[in-house]
Amino acid sequence: MKYEALNQKILEMQEEIIGAVQESIRIDSIKGEAEPDAPYGRGPKAALDHALALGKKLGFKTGNVDNRVGWVEYGDGEEMVGVLGHMDVVPLGEGWIYPAFGAEIHDGKLYGRGVLDDKGPVIGAIYAMKAIRDLNLPIDRRIRVMFGTDEECGSSCVKHYIEKGEELPTIGFTPDAEYPLIFCEKGTTGVTLGGKVKDRGQIPVISLEGGIAANVVTPKCCLVVSGDLQVEAGEGITVRKEDGKTVVEAIGLGAHGSTPALGTNAAVRLFHAVEKNNFGGDFQHMMDFILNKLDTETDGKKLGIYYQDDETGETTVNLGVLNYDGENMAFTLDIRHPKNAVLEHVREQVYKNAEACGLEVALCEQRPVLYVPKDSELVQKLMKVYKEETGRNDEPMAIGGGTYAKAFKNMVAFGPVFPGTPEVIHQPNEYAEISELMKSFQIAAAAMYELACK
């Protein structure tokens, strides 16, 4: 096997590597209150410091960009291979069998928040660099392992890195997703419609609340009005009277915003149940938009923004969060489009449809598609490594979701999760099979070496 020496070197360091991963996991790096030297709180700063200290201990050059992004580097050359990960983690949630920051090992599994997302892969990449150096393998490009501290809350860390004028990678990957490789991530348009309520209409709506995030199909929605309301019975709809109010609750089925067709939107379900009422005013405008421009379709055709591409799929539109309290109202759309979509056209159609329904666009943020051709140096080299190391013939993927790879040009998501592995990232009891984790480090080392050779 071409990478036999690298693979063996990684295995020889297994105890040391797993120990360093455990040290990192034991740091609570959930985003906290900003402090002068810790823009995302003490936890992310401590995890950043730990990775930098490890890099220095192993004899590498290190850098710290305003306590937002750290890096560890090896080699010489004008061009740089970037391996981008992050040290911040999502909140814990309930139902942990073992302590979330305990980094305990049970039955060959290492448990802990961040073991896969993304502390384990970052620590593994630093040791992969050590393996390349210790074997004195010839490389033409420098290798820089970069780690941000705000990926889970918007990636402002890497935006800061770029705005500061720091060096950009020539080529690279983020071990923050899954194998075999993600060559395309749909472009996105994030929209918030609404604002100050100017016309409260004929029916006194007290509140409407629904959704948990813009990128999740609304799983539950609740409408409260003063007095009586005509409600059509239906699946997932409950009605009750209390204190002179009518409360209508709708239960749907949540799904990721990149695959809204897999869910059932509770807000759409609720509006269908009450659509025979003449609410009037801004609430009516919101309801009309949702029923006439979205309804149960999730492909954007009613908005005039449908695109389809054989390689990267079709447009998806997700209705996520809704709020109305009589003073303000807002609802979000998470729109994702394939590589042939025209962003300006999508934006124009959003504004046109909003205006037609008497609504204002409070926010419209767009990000272009990430698309690295399958025949590019980056994809070809990474897929060669994957096939050599695993013996599998999986094809690179196009997804509706977004990864850290969108931060830089000529970068893709590559690992660390193998096909068929249970979904544990962002879940209670996040864990990694140590054997699979070590294999992912071997693959990362081979990938870093291949990309560093022209």
Backbone torsions as a table, in degrees:
resi	resn	phi	psi	omega
1	MET	NA	137.6	-174.8
2	LYS	-58.9	-36.3	-173.2
3	TYR	-102.3	24.4	-174.7
4	GLU	-58.7	-44.2	-178.6
5	ALA	-63.7	-42.9	178.5
6	LEU	-63.8	-46.2	-180.0
7	ASN	-58.2	-44.0	-178.8
8	GLN	-65.6	-40.5	-179.7
9	LYS	-62.6	-41.0	178.2
10	ILE	-62.3	-44.4	-179.3
11	LEU	-64.7	-35.7	178.6
12	GLU	-62.2	-26.7	-178.2
13	MET	-97.9	10.2	-171.4
14	GLN	-54.4	-48.6	-177.3
15	GLU	-60.4	-42.9	179.5
16	GLU	-66.6	-42.0	-178.9
17	ILE	-64.9	-49.4	-178.9
18	ILE	-62.5	-37.2	176.7
19	GLY	-60.9	-41.1	179.5
20	ALA	-69.6	-37.3	176.3
21	VAL	-62.8	-42.7	179.0
22	GLN	-61.7	-42.6	177.6
23	GLU	-57.1	-42.3	-178.9
24	SER	-68.2	-43.4	-179.2
25	ILE	-60.7	-34.9	-177.2
26	ARG	-69.0	-6.9	176.4
27	ILE	-90.9	121.0	176.8
28	ASP	-73.7	100.6	-176.3
29	SER	-111.8	33.3	169.4
30	ILE	-68.6	141.8	-178.2
31	LYS	-56.6	135.9	-179.7
32	GLY	-129.2	-164.3	-180.0
33	GLU	-69.0	135.8	-179.9
34	ALA	-67.6	141.1	174.5
35	GLU	-130.5	163.6	-175.0
36	PRO	-52.4	-40.0	-179.4
37	ASP	-105.8	9.5	-178.2
38	ALA	-142.8	80.9	-172.6
39	PRO	-60.8	-21.6	179.7
40	TYR	-117.4	17.9	178.8
41	GLY	101.7	168.9	-174.9
42	ARG	-66.8	-36.0	-176.2
43	GLY	-63.6	-56.0	177.3
44	PRO	-57.5	-36.6	177.9
45	LYS	-63.9	-41.6	179.7
46	ALA	-64.3	-39.9	178.8
47	ALA	-67.7	-37.1	175.4
48	LEU	-62.3	-46.9	-179.4
49	ASP	-61.5	-38.2	-179.4
50	HIS	-62.9	-45.0	-179.6
51	ALA	-66.8	-38.7	177.6
52	LEU	-65.3	-41.9	178.6
53	ALA	-63.3	-38.3	177.7
54	LEU	-63.2	-44.7	178.8
55	GLY	-59.6	-42.3	178.5
56	LYS	-66.2	-41.8	179.9
57	LYS	-61.4	-34.7	-179.8
58	LEU	-83.5	-1.4	173.3
59	GLY	91.1	22.0	-179.1
60	PHE	-100.6	159.7	171.7
61	LYS	-73.1	139.2	-178.7
62	THR	-130.6	161.3	176.9
63	GLY	-148.0	150.6	-179.3
64	ASN	-134.0	115.2	-178.3
65	VAL	-96.9	88.6	173.8
66	ASP	55.6	34.7	178.6
67	ASN	58.9	25.5	177.3
68	ARG	-111.4	-41.9	177.6
69	VAL	-134.5	132.9	173.3
70	GLY	-113.7	161.6	175.8
71	TRP	-149.2	153.0	178.0
72	VAL	-129.5	130.2	-169.3
73	GLU	-132.9	148.8	176.9
74	TYR	-139.3	143.3	171.7
75	GLY	101.8	-178.0	-179.7
76	ASP	-128.6	170.0	178.4
77	GLY	122.7	155.1	-178.2
78	GLU	-74.0	-31.9	-177.6
79	GLU	-93.9	156.4	-174.2
80	MET	-133.9	132.2	171.0
81	VAL	-88.3	126.3	179.6
82	GLY	-105.6	133.0	171.3
83	VAL	-118.7	111.2	-170.0
84	LEU	-108.0	120.9	175.6
85	GLY	-132.9	-169.0	-179.9
86	HIS	-148.8	152.3	-176.5
87	MET	-105.6	-10.8	176.7
88	ASP	-80.3	156.4	-178.9
89	VAL	-132.9	162.7	177.7
90	VAL	-79.7	162.6	175.5
91	PRO	-56.9	161.8	-168.2
92	LEU	-75.9	-41.4	-170.5
93	GLY	75.2	177.6	-176.8
94	GLU	-107.5	157.3	173.7
95	GLY	103.3	20.2	179.6
96	TRP	-73.5	132.5	175.0
97	ILE	-77.5	-41.8	178.8
98	TYR	-119.0	156.5	-176.9
99	PRO	-54.6	131.2	-175.4
100	ALA	-62.3	-30.1	178.0
101	PHE	-110.5	21.5	-179.1
102	GLY	-85.8	-24.3	-178.8
103	ALA	54.1	43.2	-178.2
104	GLU	-84.9	150.2	178.5
105	ILE	-110.3	125.4	178.8
106	HIS	-138.5	125.2	176.9
107	ASP	53.2	42.4	176.7
108	GLY	78.4	9.0	-179.9
109	LYS	-116.1	136.6	175.6
110	LEU	-100.0	116.9	-177.1
111	TYR	-98.0	143.4	173.6
112	GLY	154.9	147.3	178.0
113	ARG	-65.8	121.3	177.8
114	GLY	101.3	-4.2	-177.7
115	VAL	-59.6	-36.0	175.1
116	LEU	-103.6	-28.8	-171.2
117	ASP	-129.6	82.1	8.6
118	ASP	-145.2	21.0	-175.3
119	LYS	-66.6	-44.0	179.5
120	GLY	-55.5	-52.3	178.8
121	PRO	-61.2	-34.3	178.1
122	VAL	-66.5	-49.6	179.2
123	ILE	-61.5	-41.2	178.0
124	GLY	-60.9	-38.2	180.0
125	ALA	-67.8	-35.5	177.5
126	ILE	-64.4	-41.9	177.9
127	TYR	-72.0	-29.7	175.0
128	ALA	-62.4	-38.2	176.0
129	MET	-64.1	-38.7	177.3
130	LYS	-62.6	-41.0	179.5
131	ALA	-62.7	-42.8	178.3
132	ILE	-62.2	-43.2	179.5
133	ARG	-67.2	-46.4	-176.1
134	ASP	-64.6	-29.0	177.1
135	LEU	-85.3	-2.7	178.7
136	ASN	55.5	40.7	178.6
137	LEU	-73.2	134.7	-177.7
138	PRO	-72.9	130.7	178.0
139	ILE	-134.2	152.5	-178.7
140	ASP	-102.9	-21.0	-179.9
141	ARG	-118.0	146.2	171.7
142	ARG	-65.9	155.3	176.2
143	ILE	-118.1	126.1	179.7
144	ARG	-124.7	118.6	172.6
145	VAL	-89.6	116.4	-177.5
146	MET	-110.2	142.5	-179.4
147	PHE	-140.3	119.8	177.8
148	GLY	-88.5	176.3	-177.2
149	THR	-133.4	15.7	178.9
150	ASP	-143.1	27.6	-178.3
151	GLU	-62.1	-40.7	-174.9
152	GLU	-71.6	-13.3	-177.4
153	CYS	-123.8	30.6	172.6
154	GLY	119.7	-6.7	176.2
155	SER	64.0	30.7	176.5
156	SER	-64.0	-21.3	179.3
157	CYS	-60.9	-48.6	-178.7
158	VAL	-73.8	-33.0	174.4
159	LYS	-58.6	-40.8	178.0
160	HIS	-64.9	-42.3	178.4
161	TYR	-56.1	-44.8	-178.5
162	ILE	-70.5	-44.5	-179.0
163	GLU	-63.7	-28.1	178.3
164	LYS	-76.0	-7.2	179.1
165	GLY	81.7	22.6	178.4
166	GLU	-70.3	160.7	-175.5
167	GLU	-63.8	134.7	178.9
168	LEU	-96.1	144.7	179.0
169	PRO	-65.3	147.1	171.8
170	THR	-76.6	-36.3	-175.6
171	ILE	-159.4	154.2	179.4
172	GLY	172.2	-174.6	179.9
173	PHE	-150.3	162.0	172.5
174	THR	-116.0	123.2	176.6
175	PRO	-85.6	61.1	-171.1
176	ASP	-134.5	31.4	-178.9
177	ALA	-152.5	-109.7	-175.3
178	GLU	-153.5	163.0	173.6
179	TYR	-90.0	157.9	8.9
180	PRO	-79.8	-39.8	-179.5
181	LEU	-177.8	146.3	177.1
182	ILE	-110.6	106.1	-176.0
183	PHE	-90.3	-15.4	-179.9
184	CYS	-142.0	132.5	171.1
185	GLU	-123.4	126.0	-176.0
186	LYS	-55.9	150.5	170.9
187	GLY	-70.1	160.0	-177.0
188	THR	-131.6	147.2	169.5
189	THR	-128.5	114.3	178.2
190	GLY	-101.0	122.8	-173.4
191	VAL	-124.9	137.6	167.7
192	THR	-120.5	122.0	178.4
193	LEU	-106.2	141.5	178.0
194	GLY	128.9	-157.5	-177.2
195	GLY	147.4	-148.7	177.3
196	LYS	-66.3	135.7	176.9
197	VAL	-77.9	119.7	-178.7
198	LYS	-99.8	-26.0	-178.1
199	ASP	-136.3	113.3	-176.0
200	ARG	-85.1	-2.6	172.7
201	GLY	74.7	-167.8	-175.0
202	GLN	-89.5	-33.4	-178.4
203	ILE	-98.7	124.6	-176.3
204	PRO	-73.0	91.6	176.6
205	VAL	-79.3	122.8	178.6
206	ILE	-83.4	-45.9	-179.0
207	SER	-161.9	154.2	168.5
208	LEU	-137.4	126.2	178.6
209	GLU	-136.2	133.8	178.1
210	GLY	-162.1	149.3	173.5
211	GLY	92.4	159.2	179.2
212	ILE	-122.1	-22.2	178.6
213	ALA	-164.2	154.7	-178.7
214	ALA	-62.9	-29.2	-176.6
215	ASN	-99.6	26.1	175.6
216	VAL	-131.9	132.4	175.0
217	VAL	-57.6	130.8	-177.2
218	THR	-54.1	111.0	-176.7
219	PRO	-85.5	-22.1	-176.8
220	LYS	-151.2	143.1	-179.4
221	CYS	-146.4	138.6	-176.3
222	CYS	-131.9	129.0	178.3
223	LEU	-116.1	132.1	177.5
224	VAL	-124.6	124.6	176.8
225	VAL	-126.6	157.3	176.3
226	SER	-85.7	128.3	-179.9
227	GLY	89.9	-156.3	-175.6
228	ASP	-91.3	160.3	179.7
229	LEU	-150.3	139.9	176.6
230	GLN	-82.9	122.9	-176.9
231	VAL	-129.1	127.5	176.1
232	GLU	-82.7	125.5	177.8
233	ALA	-65.8	150.0	179.5
234	GLY	-175.3	173.1	-179.7
235	GLU	-60.3	132.8	176.6
236	GLY	77.7	7.1	-177.4
237	ILE	-110.0	128.5	173.5
238	THR	-127.4	145.0	-179.2
239	VAL	-131.1	138.1	175.0
240	ARG	-145.5	155.0	176.9
241	LYS	-107.8	135.3	175.7
242	GLU	-155.3	127.8	177.0
243	ASP	53.0	43.2	178.1
244	GLY	76.0	11.5	-179.3
245	LYS	-116.6	156.1	171.5
246	THR	-110.0	125.4	-179.4
247	VAL	-113.7	121.5	178.6
248	VAL	-114.7	124.3	178.2
249	GLU	-117.5	138.3	177.0
250	ALA	-122.6	133.3	176.0
251	ILE	-111.7	130.0	177.6
252	GLY	-118.2	-147.7	178.5
253	LEU	-136.3	114.9	-179.4
254	GLY	-68.2	153.0	175.2
255	ALA	-158.9	162.3	179.3
256	HIS	-66.3	145.7	-178.0
257	GLY	-61.3	-19.9	178.4
258	SER	-79.6	-15.0	179.5
259	THR	-133.4	59.5	-174.6
260	PRO	-63.2	-24.0	179.9
261	ALA	-65.4	-17.2	179.2
262	LEU	-82.3	-8.8	-179.6
263	GLY	-111.4	179.2	173.1
264	THR	-127.3	117.7	-173.4
265	ASN	-78.6	118.2	-177.3
266	ALA	-66.0	-33.2	-179.7
267	ALA	-67.3	-43.2	176.6
268	VAL	-61.1	-43.1	178.6
269	ARG	-60.0	-42.2	-179.3
270	LEU	-67.0	-44.8	-177.7
271	PHE	-65.2	-34.0	175.4
272	HIS	-64.4	-34.8	-178.5
273	ALA	-69.6	-24.8	-175.8
274	VAL	-117.9	11.0	-170.8
275	GLU	-68.8	-16.3	178.8
276	LYS	-76.9	-10.3	176.4
277	ASN	-82.6	141.3	177.5
278	ASN	-95.6	88.3	-177.8
279	PHE	-70.4	-41.3	-176.0
280	GLY	71.4	175.1	175.2
281	GLY	63.8	-159.2	-175.2
282	ASP	-69.1	-30.8	177.1
283	PHE	-62.7	-40.7	178.2
284	GLN	-63.2	-39.9	178.6
285	HIS	-59.5	-44.8	178.8
286	MET	-62.2	-46.5	-178.3
287	MET	-63.8	-42.1	179.8
288	ASP	-62.4	-42.2	179.4
289	PHE	-60.6	-47.6	-176.4
290	ILE	-66.1	-40.4	-178.6
291	LEU	-78.1	-33.4	-175.0
292	ASN	-93.5	-29.6	-175.5
293	LYS	-105.5	-15.2	-179.5
294	LEU	-123.5	-68.6	-176.4
295	ASP	52.5	-138.8	-177.4
296	THR	-88.8	-5.5	177.4
297	GLU	-77.5	142.5	-177.5
298	THR	-126.5	18.0	-175.9
299	ASP	-106.9	1.1	176.2
300	GLY	80.3	5.6	-177.1
301	LYS	-63.4	-40.1	-179.1
302	LYS	-68.9	-21.1	175.9
303	LEU	-90.9	-6.5	-178.5
304	GLY	74.3	28.4	-177.2
305	ILE	-123.9	22.0	-178.3
306	TYR	-74.6	127.4	172.5
307	TYR	-130.6	150.0	178.1
308	GLN	-140.9	139.6	180.0
309	ASP	-143.5	129.2	-175.8
310	ASP	-58.6	-31.8	-175.7
311	GLU	-85.1	-35.4	-171.8
312	THR	-122.7	11.9	170.5
313	GLY	89.7	-154.8	-175.5
314	GLU	-130.4	170.3	178.8
315	THR	-63.9	142.1	169.8
316	THR	-128.7	146.3	177.9
317	VAL	-130.4	126.9	178.8
318	ASN	-120.2	127.7	170.5
319	LEU	-87.5	120.8	-171.4
320	GLY	-109.9	-73.1	-173.4
321	VAL	-115.5	136.0	178.9
322	LEU	-131.4	137.9	176.1
323	ASN	-145.8	137.6	175.8
324	TYR	-149.7	128.9	179.3
325	ASP	-132.3	13.0	-179.3
326	GLY	91.4	-23.9	178.3
327	GLU	-104.9	-41.1	179.8
328	ASN	-135.8	155.7	174.0
329	MET	-146.8	152.9	179.2
330	ALA	-163.9	147.4	169.4
331	PHE	-147.9	151.7	-171.4
332	THR	-112.0	147.4	172.7
333	LEU	-123.1	130.5	175.2
334	ASP	-110.8	104.2	-175.4
335	ILE	-106.8	131.1	179.1
336	ARG	-127.2	135.9	-172.8
337	HIS	-134.9	149.6	-178.7
338	PRO	-73.5	-178.8	-169.5
339	LYS	-69.1	-18.2	-179.7
340	ASN	-91.1	3.1	179.3
341	ALA	-71.9	148.4	176.4
342	VAL	-104.4	110.3	-173.3
343	LEU	-57.9	-41.5	-177.9
344	GLU	-63.9	-37.1	177.9
345	HIS	-65.7	-41.5	177.4
346	VAL	-59.6	-45.8	-179.3
347	ARG	-62.3	-46.2	-179.0
348	GLU	-60.9	-41.0	-179.4
349	GLN	-67.7	-36.6	177.1
350	VAL	-60.7	-47.9	-179.3
351	TYR	-66.1	-40.1	-179.3
352	LYS	-62.8	-46.2	-179.6
353	ASN	-69.2	-36.5	177.4
354	ALA	-63.2	-45.4	-179.7
355	GLU	-63.0	-38.7	-179.5
356	ALA	-64.0	-25.1	179.7
357	CYS	-102.1	10.8	177.4
358	GLY	73.5	27.8	-178.3
359	LEU	-113.6	156.0	175.1
360	GLU	-107.7	148.4	175.2
361	VAL	-92.6	112.5	-179.4
362	ALA	-81.9	-30.2	-177.2
363	LEU	-154.8	137.8	174.3
364	CYS	-146.2	105.2	-178.7
365	GLU	-114.9	134.0	-177.1
366	GLN	-125.1	142.7	174.1
367	ARG	-129.6	132.3	-177.6
368	PRO	-69.6	164.8	177.6
369	VAL	-64.8	146.3	167.6
370	LEU	-97.5	119.0	-177.8
371	TYR	-142.3	115.1	175.7
372	VAL	-117.5	114.9	-175.0
373	PRO	-54.5	147.0	-178.6
374	LYS	-63.4	-24.9	-179.0
375	ASP	-92.7	9.7	178.9
376	SER	-73.3	161.2	177.0
377	GLU	-56.9	-42.8	-176.1
378	LEU	-62.1	-53.5	-177.4
379	VAL	-66.6	-41.8	-178.7
380	GLN	-61.8	-45.0	-178.4
381	LYS	-67.9	-43.8	-179.0
382	LEU	-66.8	-40.2	178.7
383	MET	-67.3	-34.4	176.5
384	LYS	-62.8	-43.7	178.5
385	VAL	-62.8	-47.1	-178.3
386	TYR	-59.0	-46.7	-178.5
387	LYS	-67.0	-39.5	179.4
388	GLU	-65.1	-40.1	-174.6
389	GLU	-81.5	-26.1	-175.4
390	THR	-112.5	-21.0	-175.6
391	GLY	75.1	8.2	-178.1
392	ARG	-95.5	155.2	179.8
393	ASN	-116.6	34.8	177.9
394	ASP	-62.4	151.0	179.3
395	GLU	-97.2	148.0	175.8
396	PRO	-60.1	154.1	-170.3
397	MET	-114.8	152.3	166.9
398	ALA	-111.5	134.4	-176.0
399	ILE	-129.6	160.9	176.2
400	GLY	-85.6	-24.1	-179.8
401	GLY	-76.1	176.7	179.0
402	GLY	-123.4	147.4	177.9
403	THR	-124.5	178.3	178.4
404	TYR	-62.2	-18.8	-176.1
405	ALA	-61.7	-24.0	-178.7
406	LYS	-67.3	-8.9	-179.0
407	ALA	-66.6	-32.4	-174.7
408	PHE	-130.3	155.8	173.1
409	LYS	-75.6	155.5	177.4
410	ASN	55.7	43.2	177.7
411	MET	-136.6	143.2	177.8
412	VAL	-133.6	164.0	174.5
413	ALA	-85.7	132.2	-173.0
414	PHE	-146.1	99.5	-178.8
415	GLY	79.4	-177.4	8.0
416	PRO	-98.3	-0.5	-173.2
417	VAL	-87.7	131.9	-179.1
418	PHE	-86.4	152.9	177.0
419	PRO	-55.5	138.0	178.4
420	GLY	85.7	-3.9	179.1
421	THR	-74.7	138.9	178.4
422	PRO	-56.7	146.8	179.2
423	GLU	-76.9	105.4	-179.0
424	VAL	-123.6	-12.5	179.1
425	ILE	-64.7	134.7	-177.4
426	HIS	70.4	4.9	-179.6
427	GLN	-103.8	158.8	167.9
428	PRO	-59.3	148.3	-179.5
429	ASN	65.8	35.5	170.6
430	GLU	-55.6	131.0	-179.2
431	TYR	-150.6	167.0	173.7
432	ALA	-137.0	134.9	167.9
433	GLU	-64.6	123.8	-175.3
434	ILE	-59.1	-37.7	179.0
435	SER	-62.5	-40.5	178.9
436	GLU	-72.3	-36.8	178.1
437	LEU	-61.8	-45.3	178.7
438	MET	-64.4	-37.4	177.5
439	LYS	-63.1	-39.4	178.7
440	SER	-64.6	-33.0	177.2
441	PHE	-69.7	-36.9	176.0
442	GLN	-63.5	-43.0	178.4
443	ILE	-63.9	-41.9	178.5
444	ALA	-60.9	-42.5	179.8
445	ALA	-62.2	-45.5	178.8
446	ALA	-63.1	-39.9	179.9
447	ALA	-65.9	-43.8	179.0
448	MET	-61.7	-41.1	178.8
449	TYR	-64.9	-46.4	-179.0
450	GLU	-61.2	-44.8	-178.8
451	LEU	-68.5	-26.8	-179.9
452	ALA	-80.5	-8.5	177.6
453	CYS	-104.5	123.8	-179.4
454	LYS	-77.8	NA	NA
